[in-house]
Amino acid sequence: MSKGQAWVLGATGQIGRVAVQALAEDGWEVTAASRGGGRDTRWDDTVRTTALDRDEDGALAAALGDGCDVLVDMVAYGADQARQLTGLADRIGSAVVISSGAVYEDDRGRGFDTQDEPDGAPRYPVPIPETQRTVSPGDATYATRKVRLEQDLLAAGDTLPVTLLRAGAIHGPHCRTPRELYFVKRLLDGRTRRVLAFGGTSRFHPVHVSNLAELIRLSARRPGSRVLNGGDPQAPTVAEIGEAVDAVLGRRTETVLMEGAPGEDEVGSTPWSIAHPVVYDMGAAERELGYRPVTNYADSLPETVEWLAGQLDGRHWAEAFPVMMRAYGRDLFDYAAEDAWLESYDRSR
């Protein structure tokens, strides 16, 4: 028996692909909406696809028609898209919307947006509960726009119940900025040593797409106005992540630990490198939804590594992952600077 009509916006993105499959397998009649209207090869024939540009005036309202029982939104942020969803409250039974752990700030007002400032690295409680303060809502940054989205949607809870999922460092296939690329490419390029800043102890809580999909599935079953964290069962250190990638590819890499932050040459900096741990408390999801993780970091890693290797085959990494290049720059794989640093390090020993 069908659980009802489910619409997924951003269905062919990294999270959407898995969420569509999870909802369909759970008995929902799923419409997968994306700009291109494509479909994932793993979806069965019951999944309906449609091409939709949500930013086109009136397009989402027209596509929804009589409405749906649950709408899952992978890509919303900011006041405009909050207004778009609340304006359709009479046609949406409930919603599940992806937010971000980037919304948190510490008790001194430091967060992801201040990390490049002097003494700007946030010191969060470990783990971070959903009650931790957030940045102020606004239009200036990704974090402030996510908070604006959250606050506007929660304020409309009487007419549109919304579960907001504050996702950690998302990983899995089809990521446009895959952090694991940092280690996978080095191994494929034959690098035998790596340098990790902050003594290799940085912890930036990851969340696999299948764990997010499980949170979405459970939230769809239990509508409500709430904010929940999204993280894997463990938050490994960056050194442990490097070792896990080594194990998947059957390699051994010497890890050289750098005390403190990277220098101006960025040697030792990785996509996980932060001065203080970011670990999300998953207790609320367990209590409110009965959530249990589908996988953990190590078990999910082989699929991710295989996908990354396939994307890199015969292509420059910047061609395969242009968004990653824009986000991190070419210094991410500056082997000359790394070799110079290691030569100086070896001489000093």
C-alpha positions as CSV (number, residue, x, y, z in Angstrom):
1,M,0.0,0.0,0.0
2,S,1.4,3.4,-1.0
3,K,2.4,5.8,1.8
4,G,1.5,8.7,-0.4
5,Q,3.0,11.1,-3.0
6,A,6.6,12.2,-2.4
7,W,8.3,14.9,-4.4
8,V,12.1,15.2,-4.4
9,L,13.7,18.5,-5.6
10,G,17.3,18.1,-6.6
11,A,16.7,14.4,-7.3
12,T,19.8,13.8,-9.5
13,G,22.3,15.4,-7.0
14,Q,24.5,13.5,-4.6
15,I,21.9,13.1,-1.9
16,G,18.8,13.1,-4.1
17,R,19.8,10.0,-6.0
18,V,19.9,7.9,-2.8
19,A,16.9,9.6,-1.2
20,V,14.6,8.9,-4.1
21,Q,15.6,5.2,-4.0
22,A,15.1,5.0,-0.2
23,L,11.6,6.6,-0.4
24,A,10.5,4.4,-3.3
25,E,11.6,1.3,-1.5
26,D,9.7,2.4,1.5
27,G,6.5,2.5,-0.4
28,W,6.2,6.2,-1.5
29,E,5.1,7.1,-5.0
30,V,8.1,9.3,-5.9
31,T,8.4,12.1,-8.4
32,A,12.1,12.9,-9.0
33,A,12.4,16.5,-10.1
34,S,15.7,18.1,-11.4
35,R,16.7,20.7,-13.9
36,G,17.5,18.0,-16.5
37,G,14.8,15.6,-15.6
38,G,17.2,12.7,-15.6
39,R,17.0,9.4,-13.7
40,D,19.5,7.3,-11.8
41,T,20.0,3.7,-13.1
42,R,19.2,2.3,-9.7
43,W,15.7,3.7,-9.6
44,D,12.9,1.3,-10.5
45,D,10.2,2.1,-13.0
46,T,7.8,3.3,-10.4
47,V,9.8,6.5,-10.0
48,R,8.4,9.3,-12.1
49,T,10.9,12.0,-13.4
50,T,10.3,15.6,-14.4
51,A,12.4,18.5,-15.6
52,L,11.9,21.5,-13.3
53,D,13.7,24.8,-12.8
54,R,12.4,25.8,-9.3
55,D,13.7,29.4,-9.9
56,E,11.4,29.9,-12.8
57,D,8.4,32.0,-11.6
58,G,5.5,29.7,-10.9
59,A,7.2,26.5,-12.2
60,L,7.2,24.6,-8.9
61,A,3.5,25.4,-8.2
62,A,2.5,24.4,-11.7
63,A,4.5,21.1,-11.5
64,L,3.0,20.2,-8.1
65,G,-0.6,20.5,-9.4
66,D,-2.8,19.2,-6.6
67,G,0.2,18.8,-4.3
68,C,2.0,16.0,-2.5
69,D,2.1,14.4,0.9
70,V,5.8,15.1,1.5
71,L,8.3,17.3,-0.4
72,V,12.0,16.7,0.1
73,D,14.2,19.7,-0.9
74,M,17.9,19.1,-1.3
75,V,19.0,22.5,-2.5
76,A,16.9,25.2,-0.8
77,Y,18.5,28.1,1.0
78,G,17.7,31.7,1.7
79,A,14.5,33.7,2.2
80,D,13.2,33.4,-1.4
81,Q,13.1,29.6,-1.4
82,A,11.7,29.5,2.1
83,R,8.9,31.8,0.9
84,Q,8.4,29.5,-2.1
85,L,7.8,26.5,0.1
86,T,5.6,28.2,2.7
87,G,3.6,29.7,-0.2
88,L,2.7,26.2,-1.2
89,A,1.8,25.0,2.3
90,D,-1.8,24.3,1.3
91,R,-0.5,21.7,-1.2
92,I,2.4,20.1,0.8
93,G,1.6,17.8,3.6
94,S,5.0,18.1,5.2
95,A,8.6,18.8,4.1
96,V,12.1,17.6,4.7
97,V,14.8,20.1,3.9
98,I,18.6,19.8,3.9
99,S,20.4,22.4,5.9
100,S,24.0,22.4,7.1
101,G,26.2,22.1,10.2
102,A,27.8,25.3,8.9
103,V,25.1,27.3,10.6
104,Y,26.6,26.8,14.1
105,E,28.7,29.4,15.9
106,D,30.6,29.0,19.2
107,D,30.0,31.0,22.4
108,R,32.3,33.8,21.1
109,G,30.5,34.2,17.8
110,R,33.0,32.2,15.7
111,G,31.9,29.8,13.0
112,F,32.8,28.5,9.6
113,D,32.6,32.1,8.2
114,T,35.3,33.3,10.6
115,Q,37.9,30.6,10.2
116,D,40.3,32.7,8.1
117,E,40.3,35.5,10.6
118,P,42.9,35.8,13.4
119,D,41.7,33.6,16.3
120,G,38.6,32.9,14.1
121,A,38.6,29.1,14.4
122,P,35.4,28.1,16.3
123,R,35.6,26.0,19.5
124,Y,32.3,24.1,19.6
125,P,31.1,21.7,22.3
126,V,31.8,18.1,21.6
127,P,29.4,16.9,20.4
128,I,27.4,19.8,19.1
129,P,23.7,19.6,20.0
130,E,20.9,21.2,17.9
131,T,20.4,23.8,20.7
132,Q,23.9,25.3,20.0
133,R,23.6,28.9,18.9
134,T,23.7,29.7,15.2
135,V,24.9,32.6,13.1
136,S,22.5,35.4,12.5
137,P,20.2,35.0,9.5
138,G,21.1,37.1,6.4
139,D,22.0,37.0,2.8
140,A,25.8,37.4,3.0
141,T,27.0,33.8,3.2
142,Y,25.9,30.2,2.7
143,A,25.6,29.8,6.5
144,T,23.6,32.9,7.1
145,R,21.2,32.1,4.2
146,K,20.7,28.6,5.6
147,V,19.8,30.1,8.9
148,R,17.3,32.4,7.2
149,L,15.8,29.4,5.5
150,E,15.6,27.5,8.8
151,Q,14.0,30.3,10.8
152,D,11.4,31.2,8.1
153,L,10.4,27.6,7.6
154,L,10.1,26.9,11.4
155,A,8.0,30.0,11.8
156,A,5.5,28.5,9.4
157,G,5.3,25.2,11.3
158,D,1.5,25.6,12.0
159,T,0.8,25.3,8.3
160,L,3.8,23.4,7.0
161,P,5.6,20.9,9.3
162,V,9.3,20.9,8.2
163,T,12.2,18.7,9.3
164,L,15.5,20.5,8.7
165,L,18.6,18.2,8.6
166,R,21.9,19.9,9.4
167,A,24.2,17.8,7.4
168,G,27.9,17.3,8.2
169,A,30.7,16.7,5.6
170,I,28.7,14.8,3.0
171,H,30.5,11.9,1.3
172,G,29.7,9.3,-1.2
173,P,29.5,9.0,-5.0
174,H,28.4,11.9,-7.2
175,C,29.8,14.6,-5.0
176,R,31.0,17.7,-6.8
177,T,33.5,18.6,-4.0
178,P,34.7,15.1,-2.8
179,R,37.0,15.5,0.1
180,E,38.3,12.0,-0.4
181,L,39.9,13.1,-3.6
182,Y,42.7,14.6,-1.6
183,F,43.9,11.1,-0.6
184,V,42.7,9.1,-3.6
185,K,44.5,11.2,-6.2
186,R,47.8,11.2,-4.2
187,L,47.8,7.4,-4.1
188,L,46.9,7.1,-7.8
189,D,49.8,9.5,-8.5
190,G,52.2,7.3,-6.6
191,R,52.8,9.6,-3.7
192,T,54.3,7.7,-0.7
193,R,54.3,10.4,1.9
194,R,51.7,12.9,3.1
195,V,51.8,15.9,5.4
196,L,48.9,16.6,7.8
197,A,48.5,19.8,9.8
198,F,47.2,20.0,13.3
199,G,49.0,16.7,14.1
200,G,46.5,14.8,11.9
201,T,43.9,15.1,14.7
202,S,41.3,17.3,12.8
203,R,37.8,15.9,13.1
204,F,35.1,17.2,10.7
205,H,32.1,15.0,11.2
206,P,31.2,13.2,7.9
207,V,27.8,11.9,6.9
208,H,27.3,9.4,4.1
209,V,24.5,10.0,1.6
210,S,22.8,6.7,2.7
211,N,22.6,7.9,6.3
212,L,21.1,11.2,5.2
213,A,18.6,9.2,3.0
214,E,17.6,7.2,6.1
215,L,17.0,10.4,8.0
216,I,14.9,11.7,5.1
217,R,12.9,8.4,5.0
218,L,12.2,8.5,8.7
219,S,11.3,12.2,8.7
220,A,8.8,11.6,5.9
221,R,7.1,9.0,8.0
222,R,7.0,11.3,11.1
223,P,6.1,14.8,10.0
224,G,7.0,17.6,12.5
225,S,8.7,21.0,12.8
226,R,12.2,20.2,14.1
227,V,15.9,20.6,13.4
228,L,18.1,17.5,13.5
229,N,21.8,16.9,13.0
230,G,23.1,14.6,10.3
231,G,26.3,12.6,10.9
232,D,27.8,9.2,10.6
233,P,28.1,7.0,13.7
234,Q,31.8,8.0,14.1
235,A,33.8,11.1,13.4
236,P,37.3,9.9,12.3
237,T,40.3,12.1,12.4
238,V,41.9,13.1,9.1
239,A,44.8,10.7,9.8
240,E,42.3,7.9,10.2
241,I,40.6,8.8,7.0
242,G,43.9,8.7,5.1
243,E,44.7,5.3,6.5
244,A,41.2,4.1,5.5
245,V,41.7,5.2,1.9
246,D,45.1,3.5,2.0
247,A,43.4,0.3,3.0
248,V,40.8,0.4,0.2
249,L,43.5,0.9,-2.4
250,G,45.9,-1.6,-0.8
251,R,48.7,1.0,-0.3
252,R,50.8,2.2,2.6
253,T,51.6,5.9,3.0
254,E,54.0,7.5,5.5
255,T,52.1,10.2,7.3
256,V,54.2,13.2,8.5
257,L,52.5,15.1,11.2
258,M,52.8,18.9,11.2
259,E,52.2,20.6,14.6
260,G,49.7,23.5,14.3
261,A,48.2,25.2,11.2
262,P,49.5,25.0,7.6
263,G,51.8,27.8,6.4
264,E,51.2,30.2,3.5
265,D,52.2,27.4,1.1
266,E,49.2,25.4,2.3
267,V,51.2,22.2,2.8
268,G,49.5,20.0,5.3
269,S,46.1,21.5,4.6
270,T,43.3,19.1,3.6
271,P,39.5,19.5,3.1
272,W,39.1,18.3,6.7
273,S,41.8,20.4,8.3
274,I,40.4,22.4,11.2
275,A,42.0,23.6,14.4
276,H,39.2,22.2,16.7
277,P,36.8,19.3,16.4
278,V,33.4,19.5,14.7
279,V,31.3,16.6,15.9
280,Y,27.6,16.5,15.8
281,D,25.3,15.0,18.4
282,M,23.0,12.5,16.9
283,G,20.9,11.8,20.0
284,A,17.9,13.8,19.0
285,A,17.5,12.0,15.7
286,E,17.7,8.7,17.6
287,R,15.1,9.8,20.1
288,E,12.6,11.6,17.8
289,L,12.8,9.3,14.7
290,G,14.2,6.1,16.0
291,Y,17.2,6.7,13.7
292,R,19.9,4.1,13.3
293,P,22.8,4.6,10.8
294,V,22.8,2.5,7.7
295,T,26.6,2.5,7.3
296,N,29.8,3.9,8.7
297,Y,32.7,5.8,7.1
298,A,35.0,2.8,6.6
299,D,32.3,0.5,5.2
300,S,31.0,3.1,2.8
301,L,34.4,4.1,1.5
302,P,35.2,1.5,-1.2
303,E,32.2,2.6,-3.3
304,T,33.3,6.2,-3.1
305,V,37.0,5.4,-3.9
306,E,35.9,3.3,-6.9
307,W,33.7,6.1,-8.2
308,L,36.5,8.7,-7.7
309,A,39.0,6.6,-9.6
310,G,36.6,6.2,-12.4
311,Q,36.0,9.9,-12.7
312,L,39.8,10.6,-12.7
313,D,40.5,7.9,-15.4
314,G,42.0,9.8,-18.3
315,R,41.1,13.2,-17.1
316,H,42.8,16.0,-15.2
317,W,41.3,16.4,-11.7
318,A,40.2,20.0,-12.4
319,E,38.3,18.8,-15.5
320,A,36.6,15.9,-13.5
321,F,35.8,18.1,-10.5
322,P,35.6,21.8,-11.6
323,V,33.6,22.8,-8.5
324,M,36.3,21.2,-6.3
325,M,39.0,23.2,-8.1
326,R,37.1,26.5,-7.6
327,A,36.5,25.7,-3.9
328,Y,40.1,24.6,-3.0
329,G,42.4,25.8,-5.8
330,R,45.3,24.1,-7.4
331,D,47.3,24.2,-4.1
332,L,45.4,21.1,-3.1
333,F,47.8,19.1,-5.1
334,D,50.9,21.3,-5.1
335,Y,53.4,18.4,-4.9
336,A,56.4,20.7,-5.5
337,A,55.6,22.7,-2.4
338,E,55.0,19.5,-0.5
339,D,58.3,18.0,-1.6
340,A,60.2,21.2,-0.6
341,W,58.6,21.1,2.8
342,L,59.4,17.4,3.3
343,E,63.0,18.0,2.2
344,S,63.4,20.7,4.8
345,Y,61.7,18.5,7.4
346,D,64.0,15.6,6.7
347,R,67.1,17.9,7.0
348,S,65.9,19.2,10.4
349,R,65.6,15.7,11.9
